[in-house]
Amino acid sequence: MPEDERLVGSLPLAVFKLTPEMTIAYANPAAENLVGMSEHKLCGLPLRKVMKFTDHDLSNRVANNEGELVAPRASTKIGEGEARPLDLTLSPLLGEEGWQVLTLSEAAQANKDRTDTDDSALRAPAILSHEIKNPLAAIGGASQLLSRKLSGKDLDLTKLIAREVERIAALIDRMQSLGSEIPEPVTSCNLHEAIRRARLVVETAGAQKVALIEEFDPSLPPVLANQDALEQILINLLGNAQQACVESEEPRITIRTRFTSGLKLNVLRLGKAIQLPIEVSVIDNGPGVDPTVRDHIFEPFVSTRRDGQGLGLALVSKLMRDMNGRIVHDRDEKNNLTMFRLHLPVAT
């Protein structure tokens, strides 16, 4: 194998050599993996038979062999699959008139740039930190004064106010550091205790009453997480579920915990695999997320609610990543259920 071909074959990005008629003359192993076809089958095929670009102008420029072209996050449909963003370059092949080299790669750099921007957006409360914390301190002080004059359930409510003031202050601090690569410390946490604290907050704040069903596995071991972050995640998910199903005929939220012994999920962190056998599911019987945004619900400023800011699930996703966990969204149309599943490691 010639040295230059060996080098191209080692590249992680997909490389196609195209004839002046825009047919494929060569595809490296990464290109084979991208389109799911061997080089032998690809060679001789017109490029348009293998992939399509949803942007009409881009499609024309590629088809007309208009020379050098760079298109970040080009919406590309491979075969019969769904369109997805790929970074594209098209360059003339030196020494061969009309021949071109097409490269495609996952839009990782664009996603990184977008994440950096998104994190800066999530850090916006840093600008208002001083102004927010001052009234929070006043609320906390007022709750302490009230607690001296109250008893019973009223006293419990003042304790809830004080605890929520502390949590919100901690949340502001956390949002200030969302762009940091240093995750918050994790420790052994009682999962069911965190769920019940989050439930209390949501039920106390909720104007509408929604049936909330607990399906807990009492034998679960402690999870490795950040207690405040875990409670914030659960508050967000339960609050979203409550709002999503409140107009259903029989609104219902199910919180389910289980040890996924038959399912081993791994997340790569710092070069090692981490098992995530503890699963928490928040399930509601609302209409579900708008299909047009389902693939983007963990991105900032994406919301299906008119009064939504689109930061809640972006924050949830970031906090889960910081704890070496994972969150996934699923929809069961047959049973009219929307599910958010958290996967967490076990505390050792």
Salt bridges, closest charged atoms under 4 A:
GLU3 OE1 - ARG6 NH1 2.49
GLU66 OE1 - ARG61 NE 3.63
GLU96 OE2 - LYS17 NZ 3.67
GLU106 OE2 - ARG84 NH1 2.55
ASP116 OD2 - LYS112 NZ 3.51
ASP118 OD2 - ARG114 NE 3.91
GLU164 OE1 - ARG167 NH2 2.55
ASP173 OD1 - LYS133 NZ 2.38
GLU184 OE2 - ARG174 NE 3.89
GLU193 OE2 - ARG197 NH2 3.00
GLU203 OE2 - ARG199 NE 2.97
GLU214 OE1 - ARG196 NH2 2.92
GLU214 OE2 - ARG199 NH1 2.89
GLU215 OE1 - ARG256 NE 2.74
GLU231 OE2 - ARG197 NH1 3.20
GLU279 OE2 - ARG258 NE 2.75
GLU279 OE2 - ARG341 NE 3.95
GLU279 OE1 - HIS343 NE2 2.94
GLU299 OE2 - ARG114 NH1 3.73
GLU299 OE2 - HIS296 ND1 2.99
ASP307 OD1 - ARG305 NE 3.42
ASP322 OD2 - LYS318 NZ 3.04
ASP330 OD2 - ARG341 NH1 3.80
GLU333 OE2 - ARG294 NH2 3.09
GLU333 OE2 - ARG331 NE 3.51
